[in-house]
Amino acid sequence: MTDKYVWGTIQFIGLVLAQVLVFNHLNILGSINPMIYVLFFFWYPVQENRTVLIALAFLLGFSIDLFSDTMALHTAAALTTAFFRYPIMRFVFGVNMEFQNFRIANSTRVQQYSFLALLIGIHHLTFFGLEIFSLPNLLLILKRILFTGGSTFIFGVLLIALFSGRKD
């Protein structure tokens, strides 16, 4: 039981440090910075308390905002993602997630990638919608969502493959 919390704490701190020290400075093609801390919502245990998830999402977004100087954009996006996590899970995994022994690692790759893509989509839609917040710049918002979301998805899949346990 305590191993789960230790591993969760290591993931939380590791994702914050990786985001602020590496991925915020990556600048792919000059302006694309993957936001890999969204993986926290992918790895968060299914049966855990949702109130704790909302509180952790606030801490996660606030921590990254402190280091990135982004005026609560990451906090708002992280809270929105945490709020919509459960409905996204219901959509992707259906009634299977109601079982006591359900784990995302035991689902199909298509379900896992769909879940990750929807989490990234909600997060980036909130982030860039608030960052740019201009209807005449709708194409710019969509372009940023598409390119940053694509790079976040690619790095996310690589990190999931690297750090998730292999199913037998």
N, C-alpha and C positions, 0 to 999 in steps of 0.2 A: 504494500500500500504506500509506504513512504518512498519507494523507488519511483513510483509513478509521479509523485510530486517533485522529486529531485530532478527527474528527467524533464518534466514540464518546465521547471525553473531554468534548467540549462538551455532548453529550446528557446524560451522567451528571451533570455539574455543573449544567446547566440544569434538569434534573428535580429535583435535590435543592433547589436554590434556589427553584424554583417551588413545590415542596411546602411547604417550611418558611416561606417569606415570604408566599405568597399563599393556597394551598389549605388550610393548617392554620388559617387565620384566616377562612375564607369563611363557615362556619356557616350553611349553607342550612337554613331552617326551625328554626334554633336549635341543631341538633346534628349535621347532616350535613356532613362534611368529605371531599370527594373525595380519593382517594389516587392521584394521577396518576403517581406514580413507577413504578407497575406497567407503564407503557408502556416502560420500559427492557427488560423481558423480551419485549415485542412487537417492539421494534426491534433487539434483539441479533441479530447475523448467525447464520444457520442452521448454517453449516459450521464455526463457531468452536469452540474447545476448551471442553468442558463444565466442566472443572476451573476454568478462568478465570472462567466464568459464576458458579460457586458462590462463588469468592473475591470477585468484583465484587458479587454479591448481598449478601454479608456486609458489605462496605464501604458499599453503598447503604443497607441497613437500619440499620447502626450510625450512619451520618452523620445519618439522619433521627431516630433515637432520641436522639442527642446534643442536637439542636435542639428536639425535641418533648418530652423528658423522659418517655418512654413505657416505660422499663425493659425494653428488648430485644424488645418486641412487634413492631416493624417488622422487626427483624433476623430473628426467627423466621419471620415471614410471608414475607419476601423469600427466605430460604433454602429454605423449603418450596416456594414458587413456582418457584424456579430448579431445584429437584430434580424437580418434576413437569412442567417445560416440555417436555422431550423426549417423554414419553408423551402429553402433550396434542397435541403437533405430529403424532405418529404417528396419533392418533385423528382429528384434523381433516383433515390433508393426505394421509394414507395413504402409499403407496409413492412418491408424487411427490417427497417431501422427500429421498429417497435420491439423487436426481439431483444431479450436481455443480453445475449451473447453476440450481438451484431457489432462488427468492426469494419471500418472503411477499408482496411487492408484485405479483408476477405471478399470484397466486392470485385466486380470485373474492372479491367483497365478502362473500358469505355465509361463506366459509371464514375470511376475515380477522376478521369480527365474531364468529364462533363461537370462534375462537382467543382473541381478546381477552376475551370473556365468560367463558370457562373459566379463563383466567389470573386475572381479577378474582375469580371465584368461589372458587378455591383460596386466593388471598391473603386475601380477606376472611373466609372460613371459619376460617382459621388465626388471623388477627388477633383477630377478635371472640370466637372460641372460647376463646382464651387470656386475652383481656381480661376477659371476664365469668366464664367457667369455672364455671358453675353450671347443673346440669340443670333445676332449677325455673325458671330464667330462659331456657329454650330459645326461647320465643316472642320474647323481647327480642333474643336473638342472631340469630334469623332475620329479625326486623324490621330490625336494624342492617345485616345482610348485604344484604338486599333494597334498602333505601333508599340506603345509602352505595354499594353496588355499582352501582345504577342511575345515580346521579350520576357515579360514576367512569367508567362506560361512556359516558355522554353526553359528558362532557368529553374522554374518551379518543378517541372518534370524531372530535370536533371538532379535537383536536390532531393526530391522524393525518392528517386531511384537510388541515390547515394545513401540516404539515411533511413529509409523505411526498411523494415524487415522483409525478407523474401518469403513468400508463402510456398509451402511444399505441396 
